Amino acid sequence: MSNDDLPRRRRNRLRLILAVVIFGLSAYANMPKLLGNRGLVDYVPPYREGWDSNMIDHLGGEYLAIARSMVAGQGFSNPFREPSGPTAWMPPAFPFLLAALLAIFRDVSTVTLIVVVLQDLALIVTGWATIDLAARTSSRPGAAPACALVYMGFVLYNFKFSFMFTHDSFVWMLLLTAIVGFADRLYGRAPSAKEAALWGAFGGLCA
């Protein structure tokens, strides 16, 4: 076993744990809808009797309306579910994805489930990128687990928008993760603490 094998195995184990936790939280958050049992809403956030705050079938609202218009042969139009005509109200990527899924499955419930899984995958991939960046930029063995915990803290803080609401956020998350990963490989070396802080501030302002 080489010197790199053990850290790599630990990192892979951490990736697996993150994926299991994300999928597990998503299944738990959407349990009432997955099982078709409204009586279970008391046991998921916000833990209020009879309060169902799950909006996974929202699918971006106007995005879904445009996708339906596209499937109906009316083009990129009608974002407000009425015949308002062609629109530039929303960017095209998510409506085209929804339209393709609707054309294939003809069922909003199935499309909703697919988007929830895609959203979970975006959370997982972003977490993996965080773990890899921490491992590449720090020699401390606890850096990657610590960053994974911080990342999960942000996910839990945004629990509803991570697991109980569907919009275009996962598309942007995947795009930003790809950009960060590409920049990391292009940069070619671990930045200093000052460089990391400056790039973090710059990236935050750009976002």
C-alpha positions in Angstrom: 0.0 0.0 0.0 1.5 3.4 -1.0 1.5 6.4 1.3 -1.4 8.0 -0.7 -3.6 4.9 -0.5 -4.7 5.3 3.1 -5.7 9.0 2.8 -7.5 8.2 -0.4 -9.4 5.4 1.2 -10.4 7.7 4.1 -11.6 10.3 1.6 -13.6 7.7 -0.3 -15.2 6.6 2.9 -16.0 10.2 3.7 -17.6 10.7 0.3 -19.7 7.6 0.8 -20.9 8.8 4.2 -21.8 12.2 2.8 -23.8 10.6 -0.1 -25.7 8.3 2.3 -26.5 11.2 4.7 -27.7 13.4 1.8 -29.9 10.7 0.3 -31.2 9.7 3.7 -32.1 13.2 4.7 -33.9 13.7 1.4 -35.9 10.5 1.8 -36.8 11.5 5.3 -37.8 15.0 4.4 -40.0 13.7 1.5 -41.4 10.7 3.4 -45.0 11.9 3.5 -45.1 12.4 -0.3 -43.1 9.3 -1.2 -45.5 7.1 0.9 -48.6 9.1 0.0 -49.4 9.5 3.7 -50.3 13.1 4.7 -50.5 12.0 8.3 -46.7 11.8 8.4 -46.3 15.6 7.9 -46.2 16.1 11.7 -42.9 14.2 11.8 -40.9 16.3 9.3 -39.9 20.0 9.4 -41.3 22.3 10.6 -42.8 19.8 13.0 -46.2 21.5 13.3 -49.4 19.5 13.5 -51.0 19.3 10.1 -48.5 21.7 8.5 -47.2 20.5 5.2 -44.4 22.8 4.0 -43.2 20.4 1.3 -42.9 22.1 -2.1 -40.9 19.6 -4.2 -43.6 19.8 -6.9 -43.0 23.6 -7.2 -40.3 23.0 -9.9 -39.5 26.7 -10.2 -43.1 27.8 -10.9 -42.6 29.8 -14.1 -40.0 27.2 -15.2 -42.6 24.5 -15.1 -45.3 26.7 -16.8 -42.9 27.3 -19.7 -41.9 23.6 -19.9 -45.6 22.7 -20.2 -46.1 25.2 -23.0 -43.1 23.8 -24.8 -44.5 20.3 -24.5 -47.9 21.5 -25.7 -46.2 22.9 -28.9 -46.6 26.6 -27.8 -42.9 27.3 -27.7 -40.9 29.1 -25.0 -44.0 31.0 -23.6 -46.7 31.5 -21.0 -44.7 31.6 -17.8 -47.7 32.5 -15.7 -50.0 29.6 -16.8 -52.1 31.8 -19.0 -51.7 32.6 -22.7 -49.3 35.5 -22.4 -47.2 34.6 -25.4 -43.4 34.2 -26.0 -41.3 35.2 -23.0 -37.7 35.9 -21.9 -38.8 35.8 -18.2 -36.7 32.8 -17.3 -33.3 31.5 -18.5 -33.6 28.4 -20.8 -31.6 25.5 -19.3 -34.1 24.4 -16.6 -37.3 24.8 -18.7 -35.7 22.7 -21.5 -34.7 20.0 -19.0 -38.2 20.0 -17.5 -39.8 19.9 -21.0 -37.6 16.9 -22.0 -38.6 15.0 -18.8 -42.3 15.9 -19.3 -42.2 14.8 -22.9 -40.7 11.5 -21.9 -42.7 10.7 -18.7 -45.9 12.7 -19.1 -46.2 12.9 -15.4 -45.3 15.8 -13.1 -44.9 13.5 -10.1 -42.3 11.4 -11.9 -40.5 14.6 -13.1 -40.6 15.9 -9.5 -38.9 12.8 -8.2 -36.2 12.9 -10.9 -35.5 16.6 -10.1 -35.3 15.8 -6.3 -32.7 13.1 -7.1 -30.7 15.6 -9.3 -30.8 18.1 -6.5 -29.5 15.5 -4.1 -26.7 14.6 -6.5 -25.8 18.3 -6.8 -25.5 18.5 -3.0 -23.4 15.4 -3.0 -21.1 16.5 -5.8 -20.6 19.9 -4.2 -19.8 18.2 -0.9 -17.3 15.9 -2.7 -15.6 18.9 -4.2 -15.4 20.5 -0.8 -13.7 17.4 0.6 -11.2 17.1 -2.2 -10.3 20.8 -2.0 -9.7 20.5 1.7 -7.6 17.4 1.3 -5.5 19.0 -1.5 -4.9 22.3 0.3 -4.2 21.1 3.8 -1.7 18.7 5.3 -3.8 18.2 8.4 -5.6 14.8 8.5 -8.7 16.3 10.0 -9.2 19.0 7.4 -11.4 17.1 5.0 -13.8 15.8 7.7 -13.9 19.2 9.3 -14.9 20.8 6.0 -17.5 18.1 5.3 -19.0 18.9 8.7 -19.1 22.6 8.0 -20.7 21.9 4.6 -23.3 19.6 6.1 -24.0 22.4 8.6 -24.9 24.8 5.7 -27.1 22.0 4.2 -29.0 21.5 7.4 -29.3 25.2 8.0 -31.0 25.4 4.5 -32.9 22.1 5.1 -36.1 23.2 3.3 -34.4 24.6 0.3 -32.0 21.6 0.1 -34.6 18.8 0.4 -38.2 20.2 0.4 -38.3 22.7 -2.4 -37.3 22.4 -6.1 -36.0 25.3 -8.2 -33.1 26.0 -10.4 -30.6 26.1 -7.5 -29.1 22.6 -8.3 -28.3 23.7 -11.9 -26.3 26.7 -10.6 -24.7 24.6 -7.9 -23.4 22.1 -10.4 -22.1 24.9 -12.7 -20.3 26.6 -9.8 -18.8 23.3 -8.6 -17.5 22.6 -12.1 -16.0 26.1 -12.3 -14.3 25.7 -8.9 -13.0 22.3 -9.8 -11.6 23.5 -13.1 -10.0 26.5 -11.5 -8.4 24.2 -8.8 -6.9 22.0 -11.5 -5.8 24.9 -13.6 -4.2 26.7 -10.6 -1.9 23.6 -10.2 -0.9 24.1 -6.5 -2.4 24.6 -3.1 -2.9 28.3 -2.4 -1.6 30.0 0.7 -4.1 31.0 3.4 -4.1 34.6 2.2 -4.7 33.6 -1.4 -7.5 31.3 -0.3 -9.2 34.0 1.7 -8.9 36.5 -1.1 -10.3 34.1 -3.7 -13.0 33.1 -1.3 -14.1 36.7 -0.9 -13.9 37.4 -4.6 -15.9 34.2 -5.4 -18.5 35.2 -2.9 -18.9 38.6 -4.4 -19.2 37.1 -7.9 -21.8 34.6 -6.7 
